[in-house]
Amino acid sequence: MNALSRLACVFRFRGLAAMFLVGLMVTAASAAPEKRPNIILFMLDDASPGEFSPYGTAERPAAFDTPSVQRLADHGMTFTTGWATPLCAPTRALLMTGKYGINTGQLSNSLKLPDDDFFVKHPSMAQTLADSGYRTALAGKWMLPGLPDEPGAGFDEHLGYAGYFGRTYFDVWTGPWFGWKDPDKLFPSREEVTTGGYISPSIYWYPALVKDGKIQPSDEKTFGPDEVHDYALEFITRDHGDQPFFLYYAEFLPHRPWVGVPTSPGSGQATEPGIANQIHHIDLYVGNMLKALEDAGIADNTIFIFTSDNPTQGYGKNVASELGARVPLIVAGPGVEAGQVTQALVDFSDLYPTVMDLAGLDPADVEGLDGQSFVPVLSGESDSVREWIYSYVDAWRFVRDRDWFLAADGVMWRTAESGDMLDYQRIDTPTPESEAAKQRLLQHIAHLPEPTFEEYGENLNKAKQKTWVFTSGDHMLNMGDKWKDDPERSEP
């Protein structure tokens, strides 16, 4: 039985919250044909759960008030233990292929295997949906092998940042550039960049945007994320007839540098810099999409997935521990139990089969998927669908189950009933219980071998030298809530 056959009646909410209908009724007695849902996958870039209202607690309030994200959570399901990977590229590959990095050669931003036929070998989530009749679009950041319109990638259309389509558009972009060692500074041309690091066309202000293979007009008053957002709004409110749509909206906010955002749409004037204004801008985007869906009359048949590729820079990004893998994950829409918070273990390998299930497809039809559908959790049929979750970055990997976490440095941690990582207990002196748990966790991932020098060469040796990717995790946890005191995080 597919997910559409299992949907239960949920609720329409009123006032401003009525901007998103999160349910429809399907009964076994109904003879009406099933209507396949639209699907929006809205993924942020570098945002920890604690940035958003739904993840605040009395003991540890959220960093910012995000009313639109809170409304989404109130009428959807919030996952407290959703794992991505600690970095951009491996998470995006995991998300789009449903396969762990060791099975695709995408282990980090730098430790990855070149592959000209990547999506031919690993057809994307979008390709599977397109093959079944969905209209598909990418809005925002790609950062995957090849281009979104190539065979297997699966996107009918796209608007994205030129700097994340490899070097495809480097020779045709005539606007400003920057170097990632100091991304706040823009230079008139690629040749003039003196700050070092990977050199890229501009992203935030005066952005290099590509729409279906063509560079778009831009100037110093153009704010890239707003252009991408407008494109996303146009796509989800366009008349698609009877064809359902899939929007992969890969937002660039709140990736550093935390530049100012527009004071008002199209003003060309920026707020003060800092992550606070960027998070509030994200919340604005969520509210805009919910309203657009309601105004278009399609809110009652749209799944909305809210998440991030990895945690915030400075508190988890690029850290080989749970701190570096845990991201916000909220799902709302038809068939999702409203207002629920779950500790079900989920990682990004599960999103591909879940989206298939929600679309009325059988995940078993795609060969090699590493995850499994968590639709039974969304519908309230089950508290969990898997015993363990897994993540990795560079040469390091880590795994946990309900009660135990094995970090990349081999240290065992006892998890906490609260779900709060600050309540976890580090096991400095192994016990028979902790050793037995460690062996169970290792057995879970025995079919996922570590990368070898024969495949990855000298890059693997370089990756193994990055021991800071787990030692910095302990440091950040020892900070408690002090990470929120960074001056760049203050409200304007």
Sequence and secondary structure as in RCSB ss.txt:
>XXXX:A:sequence
MNALSRLACVFRFRGLAAMFLVGLMVTAASAAPEKRPNIILFMLDDASPGEFSPYGTAERPAAFDTPSVQRLADH
GMTFTTGWATPLCAPTRALLMTGKYGINTGQLSNSLKLPDDDFFVKHPSMAQTLADSGYRTALAGKWMLPGLPDE
PGAGFDEHLGYAGYFGRTYFDVWTGPWFGWKDPDKLFPSREEVTTGGYISPSIYWYPALVKDGKIQPSDEKTFGP
DEVHDYALEFITRDHGDQPFFLYYAEFLPHRPWVGVPTSPGSGQATEPGIANQIHHIDLYVGNMLKALEDAGIAD
NTIFIFTSDNPTQGYGKNVASELGARVPLIVAGPGVEAGQVTQALVDFSDLYPTVMDLAGLDPADVEGLDGQSFV
PVLSGESDSVREWIYSYVDAWRFVRDRDWFLAADGVMWRTAESGDMLDYQRIDTPTPESEAAKQRLLQHIAHLPE
PTFEEYGENLNKAKQKTWVFTSGDHMLNMGDKWKDDPERSEP
>XXXX:A:secstr
  GGGG        GGGGG        TT  S     EEEEEEESS  GGGSGGG  SSS  SS  HHHHHHHHT
EEEEEEEE  SSHHHHHHHHHH S GGGTTB SSSSB   TTHHHHS  HHHHHHHTT EEEEEE   SSS TTS
TTT  SEEEEEGGGSTTTTTTT  S EEETTSTT  BSSGGG  S SSEEE  SBS  EEETTEE    TT BHH
HHHHHHHHHHHHS  TT  EEEEEE  TT SS    BSSTT   B   SHHHHHHHHHHHHHHHHHHHHHTT GG
GEEEEEEESS  TTTTTT SSHHHHEEEEEEESTT  TTEEE   EEGGGHHHHHHHHTT  GGGSTT  S   H
HHHTTS S S SEEEEEETTEEEEEESSEEE TTS EEE  TT  GGG EEESS  HHHHHHHHHHHHHTTTS  
  HHHHTHHHHHHHT THHHHHHHHHHHTTTGGGG GGGS  
